[in-house]
């Protein structure tokens, strides 16, 4: 009887030790998961020598987990920026399976090439004036994507005050080349974003026709930049220009749409 009791006690403590160990392992796993993030980077799909041009089939995506907030992402190339490296030459030879970094690309994003080396072929760089409001308190940075929104006044519309001011989205998904004089994506790698400082201009990458339109719009009204999620590249086709009359008629509809989205 005594031996059976001792055996039951030993089994009990064995089960308790197993349970405690199980919960401890799960707690550590959750701790590790909460301190990491998944990112999708560009890696080589085949070996390429220095001087060769990067084609679409040369790269593929690689999903990795890394410590949250790790600054090496400034050197790695996110998958959503793949269009900006196609057609560029490699400055260093790369083996199949290696992650591609900005420093591997010849005269594309390097300091020696200057800002001109960042501009895609058939595009132009145009700077617009911004303040702390139109630049999201100077939080927009090089390689972000933005929408350009314009607000214009029409003093000649005196017969209807509801039409004398108009706001509309002019361009969507525009690449930011530089903020002020800063165009290097490695700036501020110490982790303190405040070292970037303020700026009064933002330089955008535009087609020649878009450049003409933005220069004209900047002279006739106020331009505001709307920052996009880094993974979003879609275009919204049903945007409406907004004046006082449109705003008055659609405020209830806007609030209903927001309520619907927030309860999904």
N, C-alpha and C positions, 0 to 999 in steps of 0.2 A: 504493500500500500504506500509506504514511504517512497519507494523508488518510482512508483507511478506518479506520485505527487511532484517529485523532483523533475520527472520527465515533462509533466504538464507545465511546470514553471519555466523550464528551459525552453519549451516550445513557445510559450507565451512571450517570453523576452526576445526570442528569435524573431517572432512575428512583429513585435514592437520595433525592434531594430530595423527590420526590413521596411516597415511603414515609414519610420522616421527618415531612413536613408532615401526612400523614394521621394518623399516630400522635399528633402534637402536638395536632391538632384534636380527636381522640377523647379525649385526656387532659383537655383543657380542658372538653369537653362533660361528661365524668364528674364533673369537679370542680364544675361548675355544678349538675348534677343532685343531687349529694350535699349541696349547701349549700341546696337548696330543698325545699319540701314542698308537697303538694297539699292544698287545703282546699276545702270546698264551702260557699259562702255564699248568702245570700238576695239576689236582685235583683228589681227591679220588672218585672213582666210587662206593665204598662201604666202610663201617666201618671196620677198622682193628685194632687189639690190638697190644700193644708193644711186640716185639719179633717175630711177624708173618712176613713171607716172602711176598714181593710184587710180585704179578703175573700180567700178561698182562691185564687181565680183571678187575684188581683192580683200574685202573687209566683211566682217560679220559682227554680230552683237554678242557681248559677254556679260551675263548678269552675275555680279559679285556682292558679297556682304562685306562691309568694312565698318570700323568704329565710327560712330556718328560724329560729324564735325571734322573729320580728317581732312587736312588741307591739300593732300596730294591730288585731290580731284581737280585742282587748278592746272595740273600738268596732264592728267588723263583727258581724253576726248569723249564727251557724252555721245551716245548713239544718236540723239536727236540733232546733233550738229554734223552728221555725216555728209550732208550735201555741200558743206563748206570745205571739205578736203578732197572731194573727187576732182581729178584733173591736176592735182598738185604733185610735185616731185618729192620723193623721199630724200632727205639729207643724210639718213643713216640706213644701212641695210637692216631689214627686219625679217625674222623667222616666222613661220606659220605658228599661230597660237599666241604670239606676243601682243600685248596691249599697245595700241598706238598712242603716242603723246604729241602734244603741240611741238615740242622741240625736235621731233623726228621729221617734220615737214619743212622742206627747203624753201626759204624766202616766202613763207606764207603767213606765219604769225611770229616770226622772229624779230628781234629788236633791230637788226641790221637792215631789214627790208623797210622799216618805217610803216606808217599807216597805209601807204599805197599797197604794201604787200598783203594787207588784210582784205582789200576790196576784191570781190568776185569779178571775173571778166564780164564786161558789158554793163557794169553797175557804176554808180558814182557816189561820192561821199558829200553830203550836204549837212551843214550845221544849222541848228535853229536855236533861238534864245529860249531859255527856260528860267523859271524861278523855283522856289522851294515847293510850291503847290503843283505846278505843271510837271515837275520832275520827281514827285513822290518824296519830298523832303530829301532830295539828292540821294535816294536809295537805288535808283536805276544805275546799272553798271555796264561796262562793255560786254558784249555777247548776249545781253538780254534781248528779248523780242517784245515789241510794244505795238499798240494801236495808236494812230495819230488822230486826235479829235480836234475839230476846229469850231470856234464860236465867232460869229460874225454879226455885226450890227448893220441895219439898213435904214438910215435916217429918212430916206425918201418914202418909206412905208408909213406915212403919217396918218393915212386914213384908217389904219387898223393897228393899234399898238401891240396886239398879240403877235404880229408878224415882223416886228422890227428887229428881233434878235433870233438867230437860228444857230443851233448846234448839231453837228453831224460828224460821223466817223469818216475820215477822208481815206485813210489807208489802214490795212490790217496786217499783222504779223511782219512788222518791219524790224530788221536787225539793227541793233545799236553797235556802232563801231567804236565810239569814244564818248567819254563824258569829260567836258573841259579839255584839258591836254592829255588826259589819261586814256590810253588805248590798250595797254598791256594787261592781259587777264591775270597775270601773276601778282599784280599790285595788291598790297594788303594781305599777303599770305601769312602774316603773323597771327591772324585770327581776329584782330581788332578792326572791325569794319569802319570805325570812326576815323581811322588814319587816312581814308580816302579823301576826306575833306569835301568842301562844297565846290560847286561849279555853276556856271551861268549859261553854258551851251551843251547841247547833246548832238553828236554827229551820227547821222543815219545813213544806211546803205540803200540807195534808191536807183531805179532805172532812170534814164535821161528824161523821159516824159514825166515820171513821178517827181523828179527833182524840180522841174519847171513848175508843177502844180503846187508843191510845198513852198517854194520860194514865193510864189504869188499869194498863196493863202496866208503865209506868215506876215506879209505886208498889209493884208486886208482884215486880219482878225487875230485872235489869240489861239495858239496851239497848245494842247495838253496831251501828255503821254499817258497811256493806260498800260500798265505792266501786265504781261501774260505769264501764265504758268510755263515753266521751262519745258514741259512735255507736250504743250498744246500748240498745234500748228494749223488747226482748222479755221475756216473763214465762215462768218455768219452772214447769210445772204438776205435776211429779212429785217435789217436795221432800218430805222426810220429817222429822218431829220426831225429835230425837236424844236418847237417854238412854244410860246406861252399857251396858245390855244390847244395844241397837241398835248402838252403836259397836263393841263386842266382836265382834259377828257380821258386821259389814260392813267392817272394816278391810282384809281381803284384797281385797274387791271394789273398794274405793276406790283401792287401789294399782294394781290391774289396769286400771281405767278411766284413771288418770293415765298409765300406761305406753302405753296404746293411743292416747291423745290426743297424747302427745309424739312418737310415731313416725309420725304422719300426714304 
